[in-house]
Amino acid sequence: MTEIVGESLARRLVEWGVDTIFGLPGDGINGLMEGFRRHRDRLRFILVHHEEAAAFMATGYAKATGRLGVCAATSGPGAIHLLNGLYDAKLDHVPVLALTGMQETSVLGTHYQQEVHLDRLYQDLAAYNLMVTNPQQMPGVVDLAVRNALAKRTVSHLTFPNDIQVASVSEDPYRHVGPGSPPASLPTCALPPLRPAEEDLTRAAEVLRQGERIAMLVGVGARHAREEVLAVAEKLASPIVKTLPGKFVVPDDHPLTTGGLGLLGTAPSEELMEECDTLVMVGTSFPYAKYLPPAGQARVVQIDADPTLLGIRRPTQAPVAADAKLGLQALLPMLDPAKDRTFLEKYQRKMDAWRSEMKALQDPSRDPIAPQYLMGCVDDAAADDAVLTCDSGTIATWAARHWTIRGGREFYLSGNLATMAPGLPYAVGMQHAFPGRQVIAFVGDGGFAMLMADFLTAVRHELPIKVVVNNNNSYGQILWEQIILGYPEYAVRHRQPEADFSAWARACGAYGAKIKNPVDLPGAIREALAHDGPALVDCDVNPNEPPMPGKVKYEQAKHFTEAFLRGQPHKAGVLATVARDKINELLS
């Protein structure tokens, strides 16, 4: 059988080690689908219900494995649907290849149906972005696209006109009038880890030698450097603060960490940033600079594999372009052991108190159910190597503070794009990557409703993902963001009653439980986690539970008060909830 371009693409992806493509067919990619069919013994095509979910699945797969994620969509609207999930990959620096269709070359420019010039649309998104117009470009351009995605940790995009997809890969339709030749390549990519320069390490060691109150801020770029992070922190007597995407870099119960930073972080982390005189940033370009030490307060050492991110947030006295693991390994023997551990011990005591306060908020007697209790039940019952995926919103606050990283646990969310709805498709993609591990999606009712059709994808592919819906019948984060600006909430709550997503789960043929009474919650979570297939627990939680910052500032309190004075609805419920939270914290 003649090898067509679509088959050449499929064969080359297999040679690159790709075994899974997430997507939704259409007449715009029928030639590609035929290529995938011919290699179906080595290349799985995961049929989804929405292209946005396919892009999130590919992104989640790439985030969890470090390997190339691949998604496919038809021309026009299908390819447009991919964009949100692909921007998530771009902003969080993970390798994803998007494959799309295009109208045949003879009708381009004629206002043909679904004629969207995707190479132009994807221009801002993709580092490598090409419309394939000649069979002779295959498979070399596939190598270039994959190599760019892997080397730059970003998105590549190839779009194939219909007639090119089904053309013989050996077809040579045009005269060669220039000195160039079609791309010839192999499916290989050299990705040596970046080693630090000696002079950069010397400068960093000197800055740290002069520091008295040293803090470390680590991000997801240090995920493979847990032991090195802990060793350096121990030697410097430095508390370890974690970004939210970097939550699983070190265990949450480790005595050296004070947890997260920012609106979803801890009070001890925020306070120590106000006091430290030296900051070591590893594998992060933390965007919320208001939570970093003010310029001039602390000297900064920053280690990052991307030199363009060094010094982007604060003046940096010692930038080190290096892989986090290699940079810390090389720096460690150059450091002097701390003689004074007062700074660390002070924040260890503060963190002990903070953990007690957070535990007290997991109150099983609260009715409506406290979302902290819901996350606490998941945390207690989940396996020590469980993977938790999370949507953006108030759920991210509850996961940040009540999902405990221990053992081999991991945690993923949309870090820089902070988009709604990736939690469910991430779980699908990651369950494909880790078929033997427990994968749990912790999602809000708003995010789940956006892509809930792809719970059916999990059922049809027999993926035992577990979905826990934090159902407050509102867009909770947006609600509190309105209030924190000083405005009463508006158009952020749905009409009662809350939706029953467990009915959808059961209709799909999966386990589904609707929980309204806190007494029923622990058992339902345990039963769902023990179920041998897909399972969903939909839990109605208190819609008036505010995701309070770790440390409430005067301006935040002022705007909160202004919102109430301007006519904030649900005043009594909100104030009662805040009062109960404070009572529980004091009792702790």
KAZI-V95356 format. One record per residue. N is the residue number from 1. RES is the residue in one small letter. OMEGA is omega in degrees with one decimal (NA if undefined). BURIAL is 1 if it has 16 or more other C-alpha atoms within 10 Angstrom, else 0. D_LAST is the distance of its C-alpha to the last C-alpha in whole Angstrom. Layout:
# KAZI-V95356
N:RES:OMEGA:BURIAL:D_LAST ; N:RES:OMEGA:BURIAL:D_LAST
This chain:
# KAZI-V95356
1:m:-179.8:0:72 ; 2:t:177.4:0:72 ; 3:e:177.3:0:69 ; 4:i:-178.7:1:68 ; 5:v:178.9:1:65 ; 6:g:178.6:1:63 ; 7:e:176.7:1:63 ; 8:s:176.5:1:63 ; 9:l:-177.8:1:60 ; 10:a:-178.9:1:58 ; 11:r:-178.3:1:60 ; 12:r:176.8:1:59 ; 13:l:177.4:1:55 ; 14:v:179.1:1:56 ; 15:e:175.2:0:57 ; 16:w:-180.0:1:54 ; 17:g:178.0:0:52 ; 18:v:177.9:1:51 ; 19:d:-175.2:1:50 ; 20:t:171.9:1:48 ; 21:i:177.4:1:49 ; 22:f:-179.0:1:47 ; 23:g:-179.1:1:49 ; 24:l:-176.6:1:51 ; 25:p:175.2:1:55 ; 26:g:-176.5:1:58 ; 27:d:178.0:0:61 ; 28:g:178.4:1:60 ; 29:i:-179.2:1:59 ; 30:n:177.2:1:62 ; 31:g:175.8:1:63 ; 32:l:-179.8:1:60 ; 33:m:177.2:1:59 ; 34:e:175.5:1:62 ; 35:g:178.2:1:62 ; 36:f:-179.6:1:58 ; 37:r:-178.0:1:60 ; 38:r:179.7:1:62 ; 39:h:-174.8:0:60 ; 40:r:178.7:0:57 ; 41:d:-179.1:0:57 ; 42:r:-174.6:1:55 ; 43:l:-179.8:1:54 ; 44:r:171.2:0:51 ; 45:f:-178.5:1:51 ; 46:i:-178.5:1:48 ; 47:l:-176.8:1:49 ; 48:v:-179.8:1:46 ; 49:h:177.9:1:46 ; 50:h:-177.3:1:46 ; 51:e:176.9:1:47 ; 52:e:177.5:1:44 ; 53:a:178.3:1:42 ; 54:a:179.0:1:44 ; 55:a:176.6:1:44 ; 56:f:179.0:1:40 ; 57:m:178.2:1:41 ; 58:a:179.3:1:43 ; 59:t:177.7:1:40 ; 60:g:177.1:1:37 ; 61:y:-179.2:1:40 ; 62:a:179.2:1:41 ; 63:k:-174.0:1:37 ; 64:a:-173.0:1:36 ; 65:t:-171.8:0:39 ; 66:g:178.7:0:41 ; 67:r:-179.8:1:44 ; 68:l:169.8:1:46 ; 69:g:-177.1:1:45 ; 70:v:175.4:1:48 ; 71:c:-177.3:1:48 ; 72:a:178.7:1:51 ; 73:a:-179.7:1:52 ; 74:t:-179.2:1:56 ; 75:s:173.9:1:57 ; 76:g:-172.1:1:56 ; 77:p:179.3:0:54 ; 78:g:180.0:1:52 ; 79:a:177.6:1:52 ; 80:i:179.9:1:50 ; 81:h:-179.3:1:48 ; 82:l:-163.2:1:47 ; 83:l:-175.4:1:46 ; 84:n:178.8:1:42 ; 85:g:179.7:1:41 ; 86:l:175.5:1:44 ; 87:y:174.0:1:42 ; 88:d:177.8:1:39 ; 89:a:-179.1:1:41 ; 90:k:-174.5:1:42 ; 91:l:178.0:1:39 ; 92:d:169.7:1:37 ; 93:h:175.1:1:40 ; 94:v:-173.9:1:41 ; 95:p:178.5:1:45 ; 96:v:174.9:1:46 ; 97:l:176.6:1:49 ; 98:a:178.8:1:50 ; 99:l:-177.2:1:54 ; 100:t:177.3:1:55 ; 101:g:179.1:1:59 ; 102:m:176.2:1:61 ; 103:q:-177.0:1:64 ; 104:e:-169.8:1:68 ; 105:t:-175.7:0:69 ; 106:s:-177.8:0:72 ; 107:v:179.5:0:70 ; 108:l:-178.9:0:68 ; 109:g:-177.5:0:69 ; 110:t:-178.0:0:70 ; 111:h:-179.7:0:67 ; 112:y:-179.1:0:67 ; 113:q:178.4:0:64 ; 114:q:178.8:0:61 ; 115:e:174.9:1:62 ; 116:v:-176.3:1:59 ; 117:h:-169.1:1:60 ; 118:l:177.7:1:57 ; 119:d:175.5:1:57 ; 120:r:-179.6:0:57 ; 121:l:-175.7:0:54 ; 122:y:-173.1:1:52 ; 123:q:178.4:0:54 ; 124:d:-171.5:0:50 ; 125:l:-166.1:1:48 ; 126:a:176.4:1:50 ; 127:a:173.1:1:51 ; 128:y:-167.6:1:54 ; 129:n:-172.1:1:56 ; 130:l:164.9:1:59 ; 131:m:-178.9:1:61 ; 132:v:-174.2:1:63 ; 133:t:-177.8:1:67 ; 134:n:178.8:1:69 ; 135:p:-178.7:1:69 ; 136:q:177.1:1:70 ; 137:q:-177.6:1:66 ; 138:m:-6.5:1:65 ; 139:p:-174.2:1:63 ; 140:g:-178.3:1:63 ; 141:v:174.8:1:61 ; 142:v:177.0:1:58 ; 143:d:-179.6:1:58 ; 144:l:179.7:1:57 ; 145:a:-179.4:1:55 ; 146:v:-178.0:1:53 ; 147:r:177.3:1:53 ; 148:n:-179.8:1:52 ; 149:a:-178.2:1:49 ; 150:l:-174.8:1:48 ; 151:a:-177.3:0:49 ; 152:k:-179.5:1:47 ; 153:r:-176.2:1:44 ; 154:t:-175.7:1:45 ; 155:v:166.6:1:47 ; 156:s:-176.0:1:51 ; 157:h:171.3:1:53 ; 158:l:175.7:1:56 ; 159:t:-171.5:1:58 ; 160:f:172.0:1:61 ; 161:p:-176.1:1:64 ; 162:n:-176.2:1:65 ; 163:d:177.7:1:69 ; 164:i:-178.0:1:67 ; 165:q:-174.4:1:65 ; 166:v:177.0:1:68 ; 167:a:174.6:1:70 ; 168:s:-177.4:1:72 ; 169:v:179.1:1:70 ; 170:s:-177.5:0:73 ; 171:e:-179.5:0:74 ; 172:d:-164.8:0:76 ; 173:p:-171.0:0:77 ; 174:y:172.8:0:78 ; 175:r:176.6:0:80 ; 176:h:-173.3:0:78 ; 177:v:179.8:0:80 ; 178:g:-178.3:0:77 ; 179:p:-179.5:0:77 ; 180:g:176.6:0:73 ; 181:s:178.9:0:73 ; 182:p:-176.4:0:70 ; 183:p:175.4:0:67 ; 184:a:-171.7:0:67 ; 185:s:174.0:0:63 ; 186:l:-179.6:0:62 ; 187:p:-180.0:1:58 ; 188:t:178.8:0:57 ; 189:c:177.6:0:54 ; 190:a:-178.2:0:53 ; 191:l:179.5:0:50 ; 192:p:177.4:0:50 ; 193:p:-176.1:0:46 ; 194:l:-179.8:1:46 ; 195:r:-176.8:1:47 ; 196:p:174.5:1:46 ; 197:a:-176.8:0:49 ; 198:e:-178.5:0:49 ; 199:e:177.3:0:49 ; 200:d:178.6:1:46 ; 201:l:179.6:1:44 ; 202:t:178.8:0:46 ; 203:r:179.6:1:45 ; 204:a:179.4:1:41 ; 205:a:180.0:1:41 ; 206:e:176.7:0:42 ; 207:v:-178.4:1:40 ; 208:l:178.2:1:37 ; 209:r:-177.6:1:39 ; 210:q:-177.1:0:38 ; 211:g:177.7:1:35 ; 212:e:179.1:1:32 ; 213:r:-171.9:1:29 ; 214:i:175.5:1:29 ; 215:a:173.8:1:27 ; 216:m:173.1:1:28 ; 217:l:-175.3:1:28 ; 218:v:-179.9:1:29 ; 219:g:-174.3:1:30 ; 220:v:175.8:1:32 ; 221:g:177.8:1:35 ; 222:a:-174.4:1:33 ; 223:r:-178.2:1:32 ; 224:h:-173.1:0:35 ; 225:a:-176.3:1:34 ; 226:r:-175.7:1:31 ; 227:e:179.7:0:32 ; 228:e:176.7:1:34 ; 229:v:-179.2:1:31 ; 230:l:-178.6:1:29 ; 231:a:179.2:0:32 ; 232:v:179.1:1:33 ; 233:a:178.7:1:29 ; 234:e:-177.9:1:29 ; 235:k:-179.0:1:32 ; 236:l:-172.3:1:31 ; 237:a:-174.9:1:28 ; 238:s:169.4:1:27 ; 239:p:178.2:1:23 ; 240:i:174.2:1:24 ; 241:v:-175.4:1:23 ; 242:k:168.0:1:24 ; 243:t:-178.9:1:26 ; 244:l:175.3:1:25 ; 245:p:178.8:1:29 ; 246:g:-176.1:1:28 ; 247:k:-175.1:1:25 ; 248:f:176.6:1:26 ; 249:v:176.2:1:28 ; 250:v:-178.8:1:25 ; 251:p:-179.4:1:23 ; 252:d:-178.6:1:19 ; 253:d:179.2:0:18 ; 254:h:-176.3:0:20 ; 255:p:-179.4:1:19 ; 256:l:-175.3:1:22 ; 257:t:173.1:1:21 ; 258:t:174.4:1:18 ; 259:g:-170.2:1:19 ; 260:g:-179.7:1:21 ; 261:l:177.7:1:22 ; 262:g:-176.6:1:23 ; 263:l:-178.7:1:22 ; 264:l:-173.3:1:20 ; 265:g:-176.5:1:19 ; 266:t:176.1:1:16 ; 267:a:178.6:1:16 ; 268:p:179.4:1:17 ; 269:s:-179.5:1:20 ; 270:e:-178.2:1:21 ; 271:e:-178.3:1:20 ; 272:l:174.3:1:22 ; 273:m:178.1:1:25 ; 274:e:-174.2:0:26 ; 275:e:-172.7:0:26 ; 276:c:175.8:1:28 ; 277:d:178.1:1:32 ; 278:t:-179.2:1:32 ; 279:l:175.5:1:31 ; 280:v:178.7:1:33 ; 281:m:-177.1:1:33 ; 282:v:175.3:1:34 ; 283:g:179.0:1:35 ; 284:t:168.2:1:33 ; 285:s:-174.2:1:35 ; 286:f:-170.4:1:32 ; 287:p:-173.2:0:33 ; 288:y:-169.5:0:30 ; 289:a:178.0:0:32 ; 290:k:179.8:0:30 ; 291:y:177.0:1:27 ; 292:l:176.1:1:29 ; 293:p:178.6:1:30 ; 294:p:178.0:0:33 ; 295:a:-178.6:0:36 ; 296:g:179.4:0:37 ; 297:q:-174.1:0:34 ; 298:a:171.7:1:34 ; 299:r:-170.0:1:36 ; 300:v:166.2:1:36 ; 301:v:-179.3:1:37 ; 302:q:177.1:1:37 ; 303:i:179.8:1:38 ; 304:d:179.5:1:39 ; 305:a:178.3:1:42 ; 306:d:-176.7:1:43 ; 307:p:-178.3:0:45 ; 308:t:-179.1:0:45 ; 309:l:-178.6:1:41 ; 310:l:178.3:1:41 ; 311:g:-176.0:1:40 ; 312:i:-176.9:0:40 ; 313:r:-177.0:0:37 ; 314:r:172.3:1:37 ; 315:p:-171.9:1:40 ; 316:t:-177.3:1:40 ; 317:q:-176.5:0:42 ; 318:a:174.7:1:42 ; 319:p:179.9:1:42 ; 320:v:176.5:1:43 ; 321:a:-176.2:1:44 ; 322:a:165.3:1:43 ; 323:d:-174.3:1:41 ; 324:a:-177.0:1:38 ; 325:k:-178.5:1:38 ; 326:l:179.7:1:42 ; 327:g:-179.9:1:41 ; 328:l:177.6:1:38 ; 329:q:-178.5:1:40 ; 330:a:-178.2:1:43 ; 331:l:-172.3:1:40 ; 332:l:-178.3:1:38 ; 333:p:-179.8:0:41 ; 334:m:-175.4:0:42 ; 335:l:174.0:1:39 ; 336:d:177.0:0:38 ; 337:p:179.7:0:35 ; 338:a:176.6:1:33 ; 339:k:-179.0:0:33 ; 340:d:-178.3:0:30 ; 341:r:-176.1:0:27 ; 342:t:-177.8:0:25 ; 343:f:178.9:1:24 ; 344:l:-176.3:1:23 ; 345:e:178.0:1:21 ; 346:k:-176.9:0:19 ; 347:y:169.8:1:18 ; 348:q:176.8:1:17 ; 349:r:178.2:0:14 ; 350:k:-178.8:1:13 ; 351:m:175.2:1:13 ; 352:d:178.8:0:11 ; 353:a:179.8:0:8 ; 354:w:179.7:1:9 ; 355:r:177.8:1:9 ; 356:s:179.1:0:6 ; 357:e:179.5:1:6 ; 358:m:178.6:1:9 ; 359:k:-179.1:1:8 ; 360:a:179.3:1:6 ; 361:l:175.8:1:9 ; 362:q:-170.2:1:11 ; 363:d:-178.4:1:11 ; 364:p:-177.9:1:14 ; 365:s:-176.2:0:15 ; 366:r:176.8:1:16 ; 367:d:9.2:0:19 ; 368:p:-176.2:1:21 ; 369:i:175.9:1:19 ; 370:a:179.2:1:16 ; 371:p:176.2:1:18 ; 372:q:179.0:1:15 ; 373:y:177.2:1:15 ; 374:l:-179.8:1:19 ; 375:m:177.7:1:18 ; 376:g:177.6:1:16 ; 377:c:176.5:1:19 ; 378:v:-178.8:1:21 ; 379:d:-179.0:1:19 ; 380:d:-171.2:0:19 ; 381:a:-173.3:0:23 ; 382:a:178.9:1:25 ; 383:a:-178.5:1:27 ; 384:d:173.6:1:26 ; 385:d:-178.4:0:29 ; 386:a:174.5:1:28 ; 387:v:177.4:1:29 ; 388:l:171.0:1:27 ; 389:t:-170.5:1:29 ; 390:c:171.9:1:28 ; 391:d:171.2:1:29 ; 392:s:180.0:1:29 ; 393:g:179.8:1:27 ; 394:t:178.2:1:23 ; 395:i:178.4:1:23 ; 396:a:176.8:1:23 ; 397:t:-177.6:1:20 ; 398:w:177.6:1:18 ; 399:a:-179.0:1:20 ; 400:a:-172.3:1:20 ; 401:r:-172.8:1:16 ; 402:h:170.1:1:16 ; 403:w:-172.5:1:19 ; 404:t:173.7:1:19 ; 405:i:175.3:1:22 ; 406:r:-178.7:1:23 ; 407:g:-178.5:0:26 ; 408:g:-178.9:0:29 ; 409:r:177.6:1:27 ; 410:e:-173.8:1:28 ; 411:f:-178.0:1:27 ; 412:y:172.2:1:30 ; 413:l:176.4:1:30 ; 414:s:-170.8:1:33 ; 415:g:-173.3:1:32 ; 416:n:176.1:1:34 ; 417:l:179.8:1:36 ; 418:a:-178.7:1:33 ; 419:t:171.7:1:35 ; 420:m:165.3:1:34 ; 421:a:-179.1:1:35 ; 422:p:-171.7:1:35 ; 423:g:179.9:1:32 ; 424:l:-179.8:1:34 ; 425:p:172.5:1:38 ; 426:y:-176.8:1:36 ; 427:a:178.2:1:35 ; 428:v:-179.9:1:38 ; 429:g:-177.4:1:40 ; 430:m:176.6:1:37 ; 431:q:172.3:1:38 ; 432:h:-178.9:1:41 ; 433:a:-176.1:1:41 ; 434:f:-174.6:1:38 ; 435:p:-177.1:0:40 ; 436:g:-176.0:0:38 ; 437:r:176.5:1:34 ; 438:q:179.8:1:32 ; 439:v:-174.5:1:32 ; 440:i:173.7:1:29 ; 441:a:176.6:1:30 ; 442:f:-168.4:1:26 ; 443:v:173.0:1:28 ; 444:g:178.6:1:28 ; 445:d:179.5:1:31 ; 446:g:-179.9:1:32 ; 447:g:-179.3:1:33 ; 448:f:-177.7:1:34 ; 449:a:-178.5:0:36 ; 450:m:-174.3:0:38 ; 451:l:-174.3:1:39 ; 452:m:178.7:1:38 ; 453:a:-177.2:1:42 ; 454:d:162.4:1:41 ; 455:f:176.9:1:39 ; 456:l:174.6:1:42 ; 457:t:178.4:1:43 ; 458:a:-179.9:1:41 ; 459:v:-175.4:1:42 ; 460:r:177.9:1:46 ; 461:h:176.3:0:45 ; 462:e:178.4:0:43 ; 463:l:-174.1:1:40 ; 464:p:178.8:1:37 ; 465:i:176.0:1:35 ; 466:k:-179.5:1:31 ; 467:v:176.4:1:31 ; 468:v:-176.8:1:27 ; 469:v:174.3:1:28 ; 470:n:-167.6:1:25 ; 471:n:175.1:1:27 ; 472:n:175.4:1:26 ; 473:n:-177.9:1:30 ; 474:s:168.7:1:30 ; 475:y:-165.6:1:30 ; 476:g:-178.0:1:26 ; 477:q:179.8:1:27 ; 478:i:177.7:1:30 ; 479:l:-176.9:1:28 ; 480:w:175.4:1:26 ; 481:e:175.5:0:28 ; 482:q:-178.0:1:31 ; 483:i:-175.1:1:28 ; 484:i:172.7:1:27 ; 485:l:179.5:0:31 ; 486:g:-177.7:1:31 ; 487:y:173.4:1:33 ; 488:p:178.6:1:32 ; 489:e:179.1:1:31 ; 490:y:172.4:0:35 ; 491:a:-179.7:0:36 ; 492:v:178.8:0:33 ; 493:r:175.1:0:32 ; 494:h:176.5:0:34 ; 495:r:174.3:0:36 ; 496:q:1.1:0:34 ; 497:p:176.2:0:34 ; 498:e:175.3:1:32 ; 499:a:175.8:1:34 ; 500:d:-178.3:1:34 ; 501:f:177.4:1:35 ; 502:s:177.6:1:34 ; 503:a:175.7:1:38 ; 504:w:179.5:1:39 ; 505:a:-179.9:1:38 ; 506:r:178.2:0:40 ; 507:a:177.4:0:43 ; 508:c:-178.2:1:43 ; 509:g:-178.2:0:43 ; 510:a:173.5:1:39 ; 511:y:176.4:1:36 ; 512:g:178.8:1:34 ; 513:a:175.5:1:32 ; 514:k:-175.5:1:30 ; 515:i:175.1:1:27 ; 516:k:-177.1:1:26 ; 517:n:-178.2:1:24 ; 518:p:179.4:1:20 ; 519:v:-176.0:0:22 ; 520:d:-169.1:0:24 ; 521:l:-176.2:1:23 ; 522:p:-179.9:1:22 ; 523:g:-179.8:0:25 ; 524:a:178.4:1:27 ; 525:i:-179.9:1:25 ; 526:r:-178.7:0:26 ; 527:e:179.0:1:30 ; 528:a:-179.7:1:30 ; 529:l:-179.8:1:30 ; 530:a:-178.2:0:32 ; 531:h:-173.6:0:35 ; 532:d:176.4:0:38 ; 533:g:177.2:1:38 ; 534:p:-178.3:1:37 ; 535:a:-179.7:1:34 ; 536:l:172.2:1:32 ; 537:v:178.7:1:29 ; 538:d:-173.9:1:29 ; 539:c:175.1:1:26 ; 540:d:-178.0:1:25 ; 541:v:-179.2:1:22 ; 542:n:-178.9:1:21 ; 543:p:-177.3:1:24 ; 544:n:178.6:1:22 ; 545:e:-177.6:1:19 ; 546:p:173.6:1:19 ; 547:p:-172.5:1:19 ; 548:m:174.3:0:17 ; 549:p:-179.3:1:18 ; 550:g:-179.7:1:16 ; 551:k:-177.4:1:17 ; 552:v:179.1:0:19 ; 553:k:-177.2:0:22 ; 554:y:-177.4:0:25 ; 555:e:178.9:0:27 ; 556:q:178.4:1:25 ; 557:a:179.5:0:23 ; 558:k:-179.3:0:27 ; 559:h:176.6:1:28 ; 560:f:179.3:1:25 ; 561:t:-179.8:1:27 ; 562:e:179.6:1:30 ; 563:a:179.7:1:30 ; 564:f:180.0:1:29 ; 565:l:-178.7:0:32 ; 566:r:174.3:0:34 ; 567:g:177.6:0:33 ; 568:q:175.3:1:30 ; 569:p:177.3:0:30 ; 570:h:-178.0:0:27 ; 571:k:-174.7:0:26 ; 572:a:-179.2:0:24 ; 573:g:-179.6:0:23 ; 574:v:-178.2:1:21 ; 575:l:178.1:0:20 ; 576:a:179.2:0:18 ; 577:t:179.5:1:17 ; 578:v:179.7:0:15 ; 579:a:179.9:0:14 ; 580:r:177.0:0:12 ; 581:d:-177.7:1:11 ; 582:k:177.7:0:10 ; 583:i:179.1:0:9 ; 584:n:178.6:1:6 ; 585:e:179.5:1:5 ; 586:l:179.1:0:5 ; 587:l:-179.5:0:4 ; 588:s:NA:0:0
